[in-house]
Amino acid sequence: MHTRESLKADAVRLGIESGDTIFVHSSFKSIGTVDGGAAAVVGALEDTLGESGLLLMPSFNLIPKGGEARAQAWNRDTTSSSVGWLTEFFWTMPGAVRSDHHSHSVAARGKDAKAFV
């Protein structure tokens, strides 16, 4: 079983450092069992990045409606991410900001997150 601490150690072994900006494409189920779930995964990444780092994840809306229908149904504050549980969890966290694009939005937390998106 993975923990927040073991995931942070893994991130450090991958070369992630305090102050970095990282864009995480993920498969939560591929990680395996995580004590603390999605919150532990995000927490481990943010612990590694520190206060001066920036964590980004896709929060895409790729539901098969076609371009125009997708754009009309889009709401930055309520439309779910269709690219995995971790991304859905992340963009709805307090302090997360999300870009306003009907299909390829990005969510961010950390230093200058609002300016970035």
CNS distance restraints for C-alpha pairs under 8 A (distance, minus, plus):
assign (resid   1 and name CA) (resid  32 and name CA) 7.22 0.50 0.50
assign (resid   1 and name CA) (resid  33 and name CA) 5.20 0.50 0.50
assign (resid   1 and name CA) (resid  34 and name CA) 5.75 0.50 0.50
assign (resid   1 and name CA) (resid  35 and name CA) 6.73 0.50 0.50
assign (resid   2 and name CA) (resid   6 and name CA) 5.98 0.50 0.50
assign (resid   2 and name CA) (resid   7 and name CA) 6.52 0.50 0.50
assign (resid   2 and name CA) (resid  32 and name CA) 7.40 0.50 0.50
assign (resid   2 and name CA) (resid  33 and name CA) 6.13 0.50 0.50
assign (resid   2 and name CA) (resid  34 and name CA) 4.61 0.50 0.50
assign (resid   2 and name CA) (resid  35 and name CA) 6.09 0.50 0.50
assign (resid   3 and name CA) (resid   7 and name CA) 6.06 0.50 0.50
assign (resid   3 and name CA) (resid  34 and name CA) 5.71 0.50 0.50
assign (resid   3 and name CA) (resid  35 and name CA) 5.17 0.50 0.50
assign (resid   3 and name CA) (resid  36 and name CA) 7.17 0.50 0.50
assign (resid   3 and name CA) (resid  40 and name CA) 6.77 0.50 0.50
assign (resid   4 and name CA) (resid   8 and name CA) 6.16 0.50 0.50
assign (resid   4 and name CA) (resid  34 and name CA) 7.88 0.50 0.50
assign (resid   4 and name CA) (resid  35 and name CA) 7.41 0.50 0.50
assign (resid   4 and name CA) (resid  36 and name CA) 7.51 0.50 0.50
assign (resid   4 and name CA) (resid  40 and name CA) 4.80 0.50 0.50
assign (resid   4 and name CA) (resid  41 and name CA) 6.23 0.50 0.50
assign (resid   4 and name CA) (resid  43 and name CA) 6.63 0.50 0.50
assign (resid   4 and name CA) (resid  44 and name CA) 5.01 0.50 0.50
assign (resid   5 and name CA) (resid   9 and name CA) 6.30 0.50 0.50
assign (resid   5 and name CA) (resid  44 and name CA) 6.60 0.50 0.50
assign (resid   6 and name CA) (resid  10 and name CA) 6.23 0.50 0.50
assign (resid   7 and name CA) (resid  11 and name CA) 6.18 0.50 0.50
assign (resid   7 and name CA) (resid  41 and name CA) 6.84 0.50 0.50
assign (resid   7 and name CA) (resid  44 and name CA) 5.78 0.50 0.50
assign (resid   7 and name CA) (resid  45 and name CA) 7.73 0.50 0.50
assign (resid   8 and name CA) (resid  12 and name CA) 6.26 0.50 0.50
assign (resid   8 and name CA) (resid  44 and name CA) 4.64 0.50 0.50
assign (resid   8 and name CA) (resid  45 and name CA) 6.29 0.50 0.50
assign (resid   8 and name CA) (resid  47 and name CA) 7.01 0.50 0.50
assign (resid   8 and name CA) (resid  48 and name CA) 6.00 0.50 0.50
assign (resid   9 and name CA) (resid  13 and name CA) 6.25 0.50 0.50
assign (resid  10 and name CA) (resid  14 and name CA) 6.30 0.50 0.50
assign (resid  11 and name CA) (resid  15 and name CA) 6.61 0.50 0.50
assign (resid  11 and name CA) (resid  16 and name CA) 5.66 0.50 0.50
assign (resid  11 and name CA) (resid  44 and name CA) 7.89 0.50 0.50
assign (resid  11 and name CA) (resid  45 and name CA) 6.95 0.50 0.50
assign (resid  11 and name CA) (resid  48 and name CA) 6.98 0.50 0.50
assign (resid  12 and name CA) (resid  16 and name CA) 5.13 0.50 0.50
assign (resid  12 and name CA) (resid  17 and name CA) 6.58 0.50 0.50
assign (resid  12 and name CA) (resid  48 and name CA) 6.91 0.50 0.50
assign (resid  16 and name CA) (resid  20 and name CA) 6.74 0.50 0.50
assign (resid  16 and name CA) (resid  48 and name CA) 6.88 0.50 0.50
assign (resid  16 and name CA) (resid  49 and name CA) 7.14 0.50 0.50
assign (resid  17 and name CA) (resid  48 and name CA) 6.18 0.50 0.50
assign (resid  17 and name CA) (resid  49 and name CA) 5.78 0.50 0.50
assign (resid  18 and name CA) (resid  48 and name CA) 5.81 0.50 0.50
assign (resid  18 and name CA) (resid  49 and name CA) 4.12 0.50 0.50
assign (resid  18 and name CA) (resid  50 and name CA) 5.06 0.50 0.50
assign (resid  18 and name CA) (resid  51 and name CA) 7.78 0.50 0.50
assign (resid  18 and name CA) (resid  52 and name CA) 6.77 0.50 0.50
assign (resid  18 and name CA) (resid  53 and name CA) 6.05 0.50 0.50
assign (resid  19 and name CA) (resid  49 and name CA) 5.43 0.50 0.50
assign (resid  19 and name CA) (resid  50 and name CA) 6.27 0.50 0.50
assign (resid  19 and name CA) (resid  51 and name CA) 7.22 0.50 0.50
assign (resid  19 and name CA) (resid  52 and name CA) 4.51 0.50 0.50
assign (resid  19 and name CA) (resid  53 and name CA) 3.85 0.50 0.50
assign (resid  19 and name CA) (resid  54 and name CA) 7.22 0.50 0.50
assign (resid  20 and name CA) (resid  49 and name CA) 5.91 0.50 0.50
assign (resid  20 and name CA) (resid  52 and name CA) 7.57 0.50 0.50
assign (resid  20 and name CA) (resid  53 and name CA) 4.91 0.50 0.50
assign (resid  20 and name CA) (resid  54 and name CA) 6.46 0.50 0.50
assign (resid  21 and name CA) (resid  49 and name CA) 7.69 0.50 0.50
assign (resid  21 and name CA) (resid  53 and name CA) 5.61 0.50 0.50
assign (resid  21 and name CA) (resid  54 and name CA) 4.55 0.50 0.50
assign (resid  21 and name CA) (resid  55 and name CA) 5.97 0.50 0.50
assign (resid  21 and name CA) (resid  56 and name CA) 7.58 0.50 0.50
assign (resid  22 and name CA) (resid  54 and name CA) 6.46 0.50 0.50
assign (resid  22 and name CA) (resid  55 and name CA) 5.33 0.50 0.50
assign (resid  22 and name CA) (resid  56 and name CA) 6.05 0.50 0.50
assign (resid  23 and name CA) (resid  55 and name CA) 6.23 0.50 0.50
assign (resid  23 and name CA) (resid  56 and name CA) 4.53 0.50 0.50
assign (resid  23 and name CA) (resid  57 and name CA) 5.46 0.50 0.50
assign (resid  23 and name CA) (resid  58 and name CA) 7.84 0.50 0.50
assign (resid  24 and name CA) (resid  55 and name CA) 7.54 0.50 0.50
assign (resid  24 and name CA) (resid  56 and name CA) 6.22 0.50 0.50
assign (resid  24 and name CA) (resid  57 and name CA) 5.11 0.50 0.50
assign (resid  24 and name CA) (resid  58 and name CA) 7.51 0.50 0.50
assign (resid  25 and name CA) (resid  57 and name CA) 6.36 0.50 0.50
assign (resid  25 and name CA) (resid  58 and name CA) 6.86 0.50 0.50
assign (resid  26 and name CA) (resid  84 and name CA) 7.51 0.50 0.50
assign (resid  26 and name CA) (resid  86 and name CA) 7.14 0.50 0.50
assign (resid  26 and name CA) (resid  87 and name CA) 7.77 0.50 0.50
assign (resid  27 and name CA) (resid  31 and name CA) 6.85 0.50 0.50
assign (resid  27 and name CA) (resid  84 and name CA) 6.70 0.50 0.50
assign (resid  27 and name CA) (resid  86 and name CA) 7.46 0.50 0.50
assign (resid  28 and name CA) (resid  32 and name CA) 7.36 0.50 0.50
assign (resid  28 and name CA) (resid  38 and name CA) 7.56 0.50 0.50
assign (resid  28 and name CA) (resid  84 and name CA) 7.26 0.50 0.50
assign (resid  28 and name CA) (resid  85 and name CA) 6.66 0.50 0.50
assign (resid  28 and name CA) (resid  86 and name CA) 5.88 0.50 0.50
assign (resid  29 and name CA) (resid  33 and name CA) 7.72 0.50 0.50
assign (resid  33 and name CA) (resid  37 and name CA) 7.69 0.50 0.50
assign (resid  34 and name CA) (resid  38 and name CA) 7.70 0.50 0.50
assign (resid  34 and name CA) (resid  40 and name CA) 7.19 0.50 0.50
assign (resid  34 and name CA) (resid  41 and name CA) 7.68 0.50 0.50
assign (resid  35 and name CA) (resid  40 and name CA) 7.00 0.50 0.50
assign (resid  36 and name CA) (resid  40 and name CA) 4.96 0.50 0.50
assign (resid  36 and name CA) (resid  41 and name CA) 7.98 0.50 0.50
assign (resid  37 and name CA) (resid  41 and name CA) 6.77 0.50 0.50
assign (resid  38 and name CA) (resid  42 and name CA) 6.27 0.50 0.50
assign (resid  38 and name CA) (resid  85 and name CA) 7.92 0.50 0.50
assign (resid  38 and name CA) (resid  86 and name CA) 5.81 0.50 0.50
assign (resid  38 and name CA) (resid  89 and name CA) 6.86 0.50 0.50
assign (resid  39 and name CA) (resid  43 and name CA) 5.83 0.50 0.50
assign (resid  39 and name CA) (resid  89 and name CA) 7.92 0.50 0.50
assign (resid  40 and name CA) (resid  44 and name CA) 5.95 0.50 0.50
assign (resid  41 and name CA) (resid  45 and name CA) 6.44 0.50 0.50
assign (resid  42 and name CA) (resid  46 and name CA) 6.11 0.50 0.50
assign (resid  42 and name CA) (resid  90 and name CA) 7.31 0.50 0.50
assign (resid  43 and name CA) (resid  47 and name CA) 5.86 0.50 0.50
assign (resid  44 and name CA) (resid  48 and name CA) 6.22 0.50 0.50
assign (resid  45 and name CA) (resid  49 and name CA) 6.22 0.50 0.50
assign (resid  45 and name CA) (resid  55 and name CA) 7.59 0.50 0.50
assign (resid  46 and name CA) (resid  50 and name CA) 5.91 0.50 0.50
assign (resid  46 and name CA) (resid  51 and name CA) 7.87 0.50 0.50
assign (resid  46 and name CA) (resid  53 and name CA) 7.54 0.50 0.50
assign (resid  46 and name CA) (resid  54 and name CA) 7.98 0.50 0.50
assign (resid  46 and name CA) (resid  55 and name CA) 7.01 0.50 0.50
assign (resid  46 and name CA) (resid 110 and name CA) 7.97 0.50 0.50
assign (resid  49 and name CA) (resid  53 and name CA) 4.60 0.50 0.50
assign (resid  49 and name CA) (resid  54 and name CA) 6.91 0.50 0.50
assign (resid  49 and name CA) (resid  55 and name CA) 7.72 0.50 0.50
assign (resid  51 and name CA) (resid 110 and name CA) 6.64 0.50 0.50
assign (resid  51 and name CA) (resid 111 and name CA) 6.69 0.50 0.50
assign (resid  52 and name CA) (resid 110 and name CA) 7.01 0.50 0.50
assign (resid  52 and name CA) (resid 111 and name CA) 5.44 0.50 0.50
assign (resid  53 and name CA) (resid 110 and name CA) 5.83 0.50 0.50
assign (resid  53 and name CA) (resid 111 and name CA) 5.71 0.50 0.50
assign (resid  54 and name CA) (resid 108 and name CA) 6.99 0.50 0.50
assign (resid  54 and name CA) (resid 109 and name CA) 5.98 0.50 0.50
assign (resid  54 and name CA) (resid 110 and name CA) 4.44 0.50 0.50
assign (resid  54 and name CA) (resid 111 and name CA) 5.40 0.50 0.50
assign (resid  54 and name CA) (resid 112 and name CA) 7.42 0.50 0.50
assign (resid  54 and name CA) (resid 113 and name CA) 6.68 0.50 0.50
assign (resid  55 and name CA) (resid 108 and name CA) 5.62 0.50 0.50
assign (resid  55 and name CA) (resid 109 and name CA) 5.43 0.50 0.50
assign (resid  55 and name CA) (resid 110 and name CA) 6.19 0.50 0.50
assign (resid  56 and name CA) (resid 106 and name CA) 6.79 0.50 0.50
assign (resid  56 and name CA) (resid 107 and name CA) 5.62 0.50 0.50
assign (resid  56 and name CA) (resid 108 and name CA) 4.43 0.50 0.50
assign (resid  56 and name CA) (resid 109 and name CA) 6.71 0.50 0.50
assign (resid  57 and name CA) (resid  87 and name CA) 6.22 0.50 0.50
assign (resid  57 and name CA) (resid  90 and name CA) 7.60 0.50 0.50
assign (resid  57 and name CA) (resid  91 and name CA) 7.96 0.50 0.50
assign (resid  57 and name CA) (resid 106 and name CA) 5.85 0.50 0.50
assign (resid  57 and name CA) (resid 107 and name CA) 5.35 0.50 0.50
assign (resid  57 and name CA) (resid 108 and name CA) 6.54 0.50 0.50
assign (resid  58 and name CA) (resid  83 and name CA) 7.51 0.50 0.50
assign (resid  58 and name CA) (resid  87 and name CA) 6.45 0.50 0.50
assign (resid  58 and name CA) (resid 104 and name CA) 7.17 0.50 0.50
assign (resid  58 and name CA) (resid 105 and name CA) 6.28 0.50 0.50
assign (resid  58 and name CA) (resid 106 and name CA) 4.54 0.50 0.50
assign (resid  58 and name CA) (resid 107 and name CA) 6.08 0.50 0.50
assign (resid  59 and name CA) (resid  80 and name CA) 7.69 0.50 0.50
assign (resid  59 and name CA) (resid  81 and name CA) 4.68 0.50 0.50
assign (resid  59 and name CA) (resid  82 and name CA) 7.16 0.50 0.50
assign (resid  59 and name CA) (resid  83 and name CA) 6.73 0.50 0.50
assign (resid  59 and name CA) (resid  87 and name CA) 5.73 0.50 0.50
assign (resid  59 and name CA) (resid  88 and name CA) 6.73 0.50 0.50
assign (resid  59 and name CA) (resid  91 and name CA) 6.75 0.50 0.50
assign (resid  59 and name CA) (resid  98 and name CA) 7.76 0.50 0.50
assign (resid  59 and name CA) (resid 104 and name CA) 6.93 0.50 0.50
assign (resid  59 and name CA) (resid 105 and name CA) 5.29 0.50 0.50
assign (resid  59 and name CA) (resid 106 and name CA) 5.18 0.50 0.50
assign (resid  59 and name CA) (resid 107 and name CA) 5.98 0.50 0.50
assign (resid  60 and name CA) (resid  81 and name CA) 5.23 0.50 0.50
assign (resid  60 and name CA) (resid  82 and name CA) 5.97 0.50 0.50
assign (resid  60 and name CA) (resid  83 and name CA) 6.19 0.50 0.50
assign (resid  60 and name CA) (resid 102 and name CA) 7.87 0.50 0.50
assign (resid  60 and name CA) (resid 103 and name CA) 5.37 0.50 0.50
assign (resid  60 and name CA) (resid 104 and name CA) 4.56 0.50 0.50
assign (resid  60 and name CA) (resid 105 and name CA) 5.16 0.50 0.50
assign (resid  60 and name CA) (resid 106 and name CA) 7.00 0.50 0.50
assign (resid  61 and name CA) (resid  70 and name CA) 7.95 0.50 0.50
assign (resid  61 and name CA) (resid  79 and name CA) 7.34 0.50 0.50
assign (resid  61 and name CA) (resid  80 and name CA) 6.80 0.50 0.50
assign (resid  61 and name CA) (resid  81 and name CA) 5.31 0.50 0.50
assign (resid  61 and name CA) (resid  82 and name CA) 5.26 0.50 0.50
assign (resid  61 and name CA) (resid  83 and name CA) 7.51 0.50 0.50
assign (resid  61 and name CA) (resid 102 and name CA) 6.55 0.50 0.50
assign (resid  61 and name CA) (resid 103 and name CA) 4.62 0.50 0.50
assign (resid  61 and name CA) (resid 104 and name CA) 6.48 0.50 0.50
assign (resid  61 and name CA) (resid 105 and name CA) 7.40 0.50 0.50
assign (resid  62 and name CA) (resid  81 and name CA) 7.96 0.50 0.50
assign (resid  62 and name CA) (resid  82 and name CA) 5.91 0.50 0.50
assign (resid  62 and name CA) (resid  83 and name CA) 7.63 0.50 0.50
assign (resid  62 and name CA) (resid 103 and name CA) 5.76 0.50 0.50
assign (resid  62 and name CA) (resid 104 and name CA) 7.82 0.50 0.50
assign (resid  63 and name CA) (resid  70 and name CA) 7.48 0.50 0.50
assign (resid  63 and name CA) (resid  82 and name CA) 6.63 0.50 0.50
assign (resid  64 and name CA) (resid  70 and name CA) 7.84 0.50 0.50
assign (resid  65 and name CA) (resid  69 and name CA) 5.61 0.50 0.50
assign (resid  65 and name CA) (resid  70 and name CA) 5.42 0.50 0.50
assign (resid  66 and name CA) (resid  70 and name CA) 5.85 0.50 0.50
assign (resid  67 and name CA) (resid  71 and name CA) 6.11 0.50 0.50
assign (resid  68 and name CA) (resid  72 and name CA) 6.23 0.50 0.50
assign (resid  69 and name CA) (resid  73 and name CA) 6.20 0.50 0.50
assign (resid  70 and name CA) (resid  74 and name CA) 6.13 0.50 0.50
assign (resid  70 and name CA) (resid 102 and name CA) 6.53 0.50 0.50
assign (resid  70 and name CA) (resid 103 and name CA) 7.27 0.50 0.50
assign (resid  71 and name CA) (resid 102 and name CA) 5.03 0.50 0.50
assign (resid  71 and name CA) (resid 103 and name CA) 7.42 0.50 0.50
assign (resid  74 and name CA) (resid  79 and name CA) 6.09 0.50 0.50
assign (resid  74 and name CA) (resid 102 and name CA) 5.28 0.50 0.50
assign (resid  75 and name CA) (resid  79 and name CA) 5.29 0.50 0.50
assign (resid  75 and name CA) (resid 102 and name CA) 7.61 0.50 0.50
assign (resid  76 and name CA) (resid  98 and name CA) 6.95 0.50 0.50
assign (resid  76 and name CA) (resid  99 and name CA) 7.34 0.50 0.50
assign (resid  76 and name CA) (resid 100 and name CA) 5.63 0.50 0.50
assign (resid  76 and name CA) (resid 101 and name CA) 7.55 0.50 0.50
assign (resid  76 and name CA) (resid 102 and name CA) 7.76 0.50 0.50
assign (resid  80 and name CA) (resid  88 and name CA) 6.46 0.50 0.50
assign (resid  81 and name CA) (resid  87 and name CA) 6.52 0.50 0.50
assign (resid  81 and name CA) (resid  88 and name CA) 5.17 0.50 0.50
assign (resid  82 and name CA) (resid  88 and name CA) 7.65 0.50 0.50
assign (resid  83 and name CA) (resid  87 and name CA) 6.66 0.50 0.50
assign (resid  83 and name CA) (resid  88 and name CA) 7.74 0.50 0.50
assign (resid  84 and name CA) (resid  88 and name CA) 6.41 0.50 0.50
assign (resid  85 and name CA) (resid  89 and name CA) 6.09 0.50 0.50
assign (resid  86 and name CA) (resid  90 and name CA) 6.03 0.50 0.50
assign (resid  87 and name CA) (resid  91 and name CA) 6.22 0.50 0.50
assign (resid  88 and name CA) (resid  92 and name CA) 6.51 0.50 0.50
assign (resid  89 and name CA) (resid  93 and name CA) 6.46 0.50 0.50
assign (resid  90 and name CA) (resid  96 and name CA) 7.20 0.50 0.50
assign (resid  90 and name CA) (resid 107 and name CA) 7.39 0.50 0.50
assign (resid  91 and name CA) (resid  96 and name CA) 5.63 0.50 0.50
assign (resid  91 and name CA) (resid  97 and name CA) 6.87 0.50 0.50
assign (resid  91 and name CA) (resid  98 and name CA) 6.62 0.50 0.50
assign (resid  91 and name CA) (resid 107 and name CA) 5.32 0.50 0.50
assign (resid  91 and name CA) (resid 108 and name CA) 7.30 0.50 0.50
assign (resid  92 and name CA) (resid  96 and name CA) 6.64 0.50 0.50
assign (resid  95 and name CA) (resid 109 and name CA) 6.39 0.50 0.50
assign (resid  96 and name CA) (resid 107 and name CA) 6.47 0.50 0.50
assign (resid  96 and name CA) (resid 108 and name CA) 5.50 0.50 0.50
assign (resid  96 and name CA) (resid 109 and name CA) 4.87 0.50 0.50
assign (resid  96 and name CA) (resid 113 and name CA) 7.73 0.50 0.50
assign (resid  97 and name CA) (resid 107 and name CA) 5.51 0.50 0.50
assign (resid  97 and name CA) (resid 108 and name CA) 5.37 0.50 0.50
assign (resid  97 and name CA) (resid 109 and name CA) 6.62 0.50 0.50
assign (resid  97 and name CA) (resid 113 and name CA) 6.65 0.50 0.50
assign (resid  97 and name CA) (resid 114 and name CA) 5.98 0.50 0.50
assign (resid  97 and name CA) (resid 117 and name CA) 7.27 0.50 0.50
assign (resid  98 and name CA) (resid 105 and name CA) 6.57 0.50 0.50
assign (resid  98 and name CA) (resid 106 and name CA) 5.55 0.50 0.50
assign (resid  98 and name CA) (resid 107 and name CA) 4.22 0.50 0.50
assign (resid  98 and name CA) (resid 108 and name CA) 6.39 0.50 0.50
assign (resid  98 and name CA) (resid 114 and name CA) 7.99 0.50 0.50
assign (resid  98 and name CA) (resid 117 and name CA) 6.47 0.50 0.50
assign (resid  99 and name CA) (resid 105 and name CA) 5.11 0.50 0.50
assign (resid  99 and name CA) (resid 106 and name CA) 5.33 0.50 0.50
assign (resid  99 and name CA) (resid 107 and name CA) 6.42 0.50 0.50
assign (resid  99 and name CA) (resid 117 and name CA) 4.99 0.50 0.50
assign (resid 100 and name CA) (resid 105 and name CA) 5.99 0.50 0.50
assign (resid 101 and name CA) (resid 105 and name CA) 4.83 0.50 0.50
assign (resid 106 and name CA) (resid 117 and name CA) 6.88 0.50 0.50
assign (resid 107 and name CA) (resid 117 and name CA) 7.33 0.50 0.50
assign (resid 108 and name CA) (resid 113 and name CA) 5.26 0.50 0.50
assign (resid 108 and name CA) (resid 114 and name CA) 7.47 0.50 0.50
assign (resid 108 and name CA) (resid 116 and name CA) 7.84 0.50 0.50
assign (resid 108 and name CA) (resid 117 and name CA) 7.11 0.50 0.50
assign (resid 109 and name CA) (resid 113 and name CA) 5.35 0.50 0.50
assign (resid 112 and name CA) (resid 116 and name CA) 6.12 0.50 0.50
assign (resid 113 and name CA) (resid 117 and name CA) 6.39 0.50 0.50
